[in-house]
């Protein structure tokens, strides 16, 4: 069971850390995530990401746009 929800900030479970924003959930129960490098993924779950506490230095133009589009469509 996942405690993730749309609007959460997350980090990837990879060697290179990516920071993202959950922007949606698809019909299979997987999450759509906008990542700090401009990439979007559509199949994330509790095995591929962790909750993340944002810091000012983590914001990128891509995350700011995803955040703005999400909260102010």
C-alpha atoms as one frame of an Amber mdcrd trajectory, in Angstrom:
protein
   0.000   0.000   0.000   1.290   3.427  -0.965   1.100   6.584   1.081   1.964
   8.731  -1.925  -0.536  11.239  -3.275  -0.747  13.741  -6.093   1.183  16.881
  -5.110   3.906  15.088  -3.109   7.568  15.803  -3.735   9.650  12.663  -4.273
  13.177  11.529  -5.035  14.108   8.628  -7.245  15.447   5.295  -6.063  18.419
   5.434  -8.444  22.175   5.996  -8.207  21.716   9.488  -9.681  19.190  11.275
  -7.493  16.284  12.902  -9.281  13.739  15.109  -7.511  10.170  15.218  -8.738
   6.574  16.225  -8.186   3.721  13.712  -8.451   1.320  15.284 -10.941  -1.188
  12.492 -11.469  -2.198   8.873 -11.077  -3.027   6.668 -14.039  -5.646   3.962
 -14.479  -3.258   1.223 -13.284  -2.597   2.979  -9.968   0.895   4.151 -10.938
   1.970   7.757 -10.481   2.915  10.351 -13.079   5.965  12.347 -11.993   7.578
  15.521 -13.359  11.328  15.338 -12.621  13.773  18.181 -12.016  15.618  17.486
 -15.296  12.494  17.990 -17.424  11.628  14.312 -17.812   8.135  12.931 -17.117
   7.475   9.331 -16.115   4.142   7.545 -15.897   4.782   4.301 -14.021   6.221
   5.224 -10.621   5.304   3.531  -7.335   6.593   2.971  -3.783   9.454   0.814
  -5.109  10.825   3.478  -7.450  10.625   6.633  -5.333  10.691   8.041  -1.800
   9.131  11.107  -0.183  11.370  14.164  -0.351  11.532  17.410   1.628  12.181
  20.243  -0.814  14.920  22.775  -0.196  15.357  26.052  -2.096  18.399  24.691
  -3.935  16.367  21.776  -5.351  14.087  23.913  -7.492  14.743  23.956 -11.235
  12.859  25.706 -14.010  11.260  22.356 -14.911  10.009  21.714 -11.368   8.772
  25.270 -10.995   6.779  24.950 -14.236   5.353  21.543 -13.243   4.443  22.929
  -9.806   2.830  26.046 -11.324   0.926  24.035 -13.948  -0.279  21.613 -11.292
  -1.495  24.149  -8.732  -2.533  26.954 -11.108  -3.757  25.278 -14.325
